[in-house]
Amino acid sequence: MISPTLPAELKAALDAKLIGFSRTDAAQRAGRISNTYRAGGGSGTIKSDADALAYALARMPATYAAVAASLNALTEIAPELAPESLLDVGAGPGTASWAAAEAFASLQSFTLLDANRTLSSLALELAQDSRRLADCRYLPGDAGTNLAEAAPADLVVASYVIGELSEHDQRALGEAMWAKARHALVVIEPGTPAGYARILALRQQLIASGAHVAAPCPHDKPCPLTAPDWCHFAQRLPRSQAHRQLKGAEVPFEDEKFIYVALTRAPVPARFSRVLAEPDIGKAEITAKLCTEEGVELAKVPRRDKAAYAGARRWRWGHAVMAES
Ligand SMILES: C[S@@+](CC[C@H](N)C(=O)[O-])C[C@H]1O[C@@H](n2cnc3c(N)ncnc32)[C@H](O)[C@@H]1O
């Protein structure tokens, strides 16, 4: 399991870039970029080195935490997975590559593909300060057309990317990424109903193409949740002083809401239930919403069943658990 906080090398590389960078300017740029995202405009407003740095300062810790949590869920279910090559689609500042390098000591080659030259320059500069990423390859251009040029990789990751594409392009990219993934594909999106809908559509599409769901779902069946119910997770991460200044935030942490799917070519041997919300710990029993192989259930673990109760006290939203139904 890797930590949700940025690795020391990446933090140091970012800190070095921030010397002399006005926090007021960074906050204004980050605010403009985030407003554009909220309005559905994607990363098109990231046009200068200062924009790219403001974006990385504002968002990289949180997207890193979400990728780290998603990769942890994959390695928990598929501990034998030891990818040697990574393809990071829509790599931006390289967030998912850094997280994958932490999660898999086996990784030797990293290819980053992105359409945004400014973010890609930042990714390459940050990578120079990494023992693992310094020799990474960069593929410029649109994933829709340029992914074909990428060599297949053991692991393909797309973090916070597919929401920037039209529905038609999401389907095409989903198929193309799966075709490049020799062992596994992990796609992460913001934890919103729209992000969940995109992940759900991709999950269905790629199960039909032969993929198996390693996480978060304990099965390859259709999602058992019925609207308006939906699924997402949250990862807590510390907020640095610079981040607090940038966001005008007071609390020393943030909770990144995200949704992901980790797909593998090999069937998944162990199936655990997934905790879909923070369990309710009552005096007489613990109640937890679980996604199980048989569907969604509200598990109730009575205090009188001491061993089961002690186990369930450790359950947290997003955990994979062994539950007796
Ligand atoms: C929100 S950023 C996420 C960056 C990074 N994956 C992360 O998690 O921090 C989305 C990235 O996807 C890239 N992107 C969006 N559409 C793309 C496309 N069609 N082809 C290549 N890159 C694309 C953008 O340039 C941007 O760098």
The ligand as an ORCA input file, in Angstrom:
! r2SCAN-3c Opt
* xyz 0 1
  C      -7.420     17.095    -15.510
  S      -5.927     16.822    -16.345
  C      -5.343     15.372    -15.506
  C      -3.890     15.197    -15.599
  C      -3.299     13.989    -14.865
  N      -3.710     12.748    -15.465
  C      -3.639     14.029    -13.410
  O      -4.346     13.137    -12.914
  O      -3.193     14.941    -12.717
  C      -6.439     16.176    -17.897
  C      -5.307     15.955    -18.862
  O      -5.787     15.237    -19.987
  C      -5.239     15.784    -21.146
  N      -6.136     15.493    -22.271
  C      -7.453     15.784    -22.366
  N      -7.939     15.356    -23.545
  C      -6.905     14.766    -24.195
  C      -6.780     14.123    -25.451
  N      -7.821     13.998    -26.268
  N      -5.585     13.646    -25.804
  C      -4.517     13.765    -24.967
  N      -4.576     14.373    -23.773
  C      -5.757     14.860    -23.378
  C      -5.137     17.272    -20.849
  O      -4.214     17.921    -21.688
  C      -4.713     17.239    -19.391
  O      -3.324     17.206    -19.254
*
